[in-house]
Amino acid sequence: MTTYTNSPLVTHTKLLTNDHYNNRIGAIEGITIHHNAGVASVPNLLNYAYNTDRQMSFNYCVNDDDIGLSVEEKYRAWTSSNAANDQRCVTIEVCNSSTGGDWPISDKSMATLIKLCADICKRNGIKKLYYDGTTKGTLTRHEMFSSTNCPGPYIKAHTDYICSEVNKLIGANDDIEVEKPTNTKTYEVVTTVKGYYTSADALAGKNAVRNVEPGTYYI
């Protein structure tokens, strides 16, 4: 039986009491980082989640030195437009330091986010944080599951940095092998292209769900 705990780094707690989450089934295997698409404090974001009628929620939120807990890790939050992802991942909303453009976050928020991710990895036995462009990576993105730019250009540009800093804190190194999906082929994407859920949509060039950025992918 899986035992769930919450981060001791939390500075503000306002747990949802409505129906904006489900019981989590199975172990926590990864993290999904989102950006809030707005400038807000942690208390304000917690209050918004508590009072909104929108079908949304998140486990944690971050701004500067503050970490908010909205949905305990034992529950699956409604954050990534994908139940399977939110079942296996803890979700984190990061408040932006300004709106528009690259949707940046502050240096303090980045440092706090890294500490929180390291804590989540340690408590849940995640040996290495990595993004490989698939839904099986220990770091995933909202844009994999919905037509959105979340987590925003700034966080996406710092994906490797976040993983590297988290892995330093949890003692991961290059000798730890990443478990790649089985029965796959490796593809190298050299320019940004549209991503689709089905081959039919891809052939028709419709219903794109994300932008696939340059990198190595396992299909």
PyMOL commands that set and color helices and strands:
alter all, ss='L'
color gray80, all
select helices_A, chain A and resi 42-51+83-88+107-124+142-144+152-157+159-170+199-204
alter helices_A, ss='H'
color red, helices_A
select strands_A, chain A and resi 12-13+21-23+30-35+60-63+66-69+75-77+89-94+139-140+186-189+193-195+210-212+215-218
alter strands_A, ss='S'
color yellow, strands_A
deselect
rebuild
show_as cartoon
